[in-house]
Amino acid sequence: MSHREPTLLTTISYDGRWKLSLRGEVDAAARRDLCQIAEMVSEDGDPIDFDLGAVRFVDKSGWAAICAAADVVRRAGVEARVVNPSRAVRRLTDLLKAAHPSRACQPEVPRLAPVA
């Protein structure tokens, strides 16, 4: 029996950018929805921020889903970045960089915006 908290996603437009805010748990199950929404939002050409501040859990497949959505945006010629990464997101990205230092900065990985 699974007690998985679904990923909640909200989108808003502000200052010429889109913000896609993810909340809860992000894993492989979120990939299709993330990519579809990223494709729709990128149609107007405004840059997109993936706000991960409310992500409580993310695994490798969830990070791959976020990267896939960012790749959809980039293929449309639009800038994509991760902003406000939660502790869970920072922990996972640090582990991935440590495990695969030569692949830590691949182009398909959305860049982490500086934490304010």
N, C-alpha and C positions, 0 to 999 in steps of 0.2 A: 504494500500500500504506500503510495507516494504522497508526501505532504509538501510537494514543491510549490513555492510561491510563484505565481506567474509574473512574467516580465511585464511591467506597465510602461507604456511609451506615450509621451505627450510631445506635441510639436507646437512651437510658436515662432513667429518671425519678429526680430527685433534689430534695430540699427542696421538693416541691410544684410542680416545673417539669419539663418534658420537655426533653431536650437531643438535638437531631438533629445529629450530627457528620458533616460532609462531608470527604472526603479525596481528593486527587488532582486530576483535571481536571473542571471543571464547565462544560458547554456545553448546547446545546439538547437533546441526547440524554438529559439527566438530568431534564427537565421532568416527564414523565409519572410517573416513580417518586417524585420529590419531592412532587408534588401528592397522589398516592395515600397516601403515608405521612403527610404532613401532615394529610390528612383523617381518617385512622384515629386518629392520636395526639390530634387536637383534640377527639375525641368525649367525653373525660372532663372537658374544660373547664379543665385546668391550662395555664398559660402555656407557650409553646414558645420555646426558644432555638435558633437555627440557628448552631452552632459551626463557623466557617469557618477555624479556625486551621491546619488541615492541607491547605487548598486550595492547590495549587501553580500552577494555571492556571485562570483564569476569563475568559470573553469576554463581550461584551454579551448574547449569547443565554443564557449561563449565569446572568448576573445577572438576566435576565428570568425564568429558570426559578425562581430563588430568590424573586424578588418574587411570582411567580404562586403559589408554595407558601405564602408568607406571607399572600397575599390569601385563599387558601382558609381558612387559620386564622382570619383576621379576620372573614370572612363567617360563621364559626361562633361569633363573639362571643368569641374567645380572643385574648389578647395574643401578639404575635410580635415577636421582635427578633433581630438578628444580634449575636453575641458573638465575641470573639477573632478579628477579621478578620485574615487573613494579609496579608503584604506585597502579594501579587498582588491580593487583594480591595480593599485600601485604594488601590492604584494605579488600579484600574479605577473605583472610585467617585469618586476625585478627578478623573479624566479626564471622567467623565460629568457631574459637577457643573460643571466648567469649560466643557464644551461646551454644556450646557443649564442655565444657572444658574436660569432661571425654573421648571424642572421638577425640580430636584434634590431637592426635599422633597415630592414628591407623596405622597398618603396610601398608595398601594399599595406604596411602597418601605419595606421593613422598616427600622426605626431602628437605627442602629449603637449598641450599648451602649458606654459609656466603656471605653477600653483601660486595664487595671489596670497 
